[in-house]
């Protein structure tokens, strides 16, 4: 990767990805795009393009001007939002992906787009979920992610586009809060712990889901995109995770820093239903073996980092 175009650059991943890539590859070599202009001070005043990923002509126009060698296609609706408006989710998630793959094919770009643990469903093995296994998700988001994985494989096999992807778990960060995900509780809990000393979770106490700290997620994207293609047996998409946690586990860790922290529950049936259809803990050994995936953040280290960073925002 030398010159990189990012779609959905103002989202939870895109925001930090843009900052990190600009640091690593140089400001002029990274072009963030999103459907709206940035309000964030970090991105203001630097190169940026407005792009609705459903508009392929505009996408191609931006690529032919900027001439990247890599596209990181991050624009997507998350699981809970997609469930509220499945038709719109298909439009953004699938039409957007198809446009991005076509652009990558025409301009010979390396290509990354994230899949998710949402690509699994109730018939997938729940524990130690293998890299290759049953994928029959029951959400529109999951349907989009499985179709996306297959489409990326198709573009690699049929047209030789260098497509790569990971199945992200819930991602936890303090820079940009997520919107519309099932795993969002694991971000909100930290903000509410610092602001109010209390949190009401929409996910039930013993529901385990995979999670990862954002720094590890960004490192994973870079490492996978820089990996020697000859090492990659799988491509779309690798299981990656750093921890399998539930709300009680996060609360217990927070209490080591904020002893009076209280956790209540007001379970949202829609998001709880989605969570229940996902694995409890996936197996990331193929990502470790094929391209050296190695997350650094445990629940302990992530909790300490999150609480300190949020306190410093006040
Ligand atoms: C979501 O909850 O929708 C996302 C995901 C796990 O893909 N964070």
Boltz pocket constraint, residues with backbone or C-beta under 6 A from the ligand:
constraints:
  - pocket:
      binder: B
      contacts: [[A, 78], [A, 79], [A, 80], [A, 115], [A, 116], [A, 117], [A, 118], [A, 141], [A, 168], [A, 169], [A, 170], [A, 171], [A, 180], [A, 181], [A, 182], [A, 183], [A, 184]]
      max_distance: 6.0
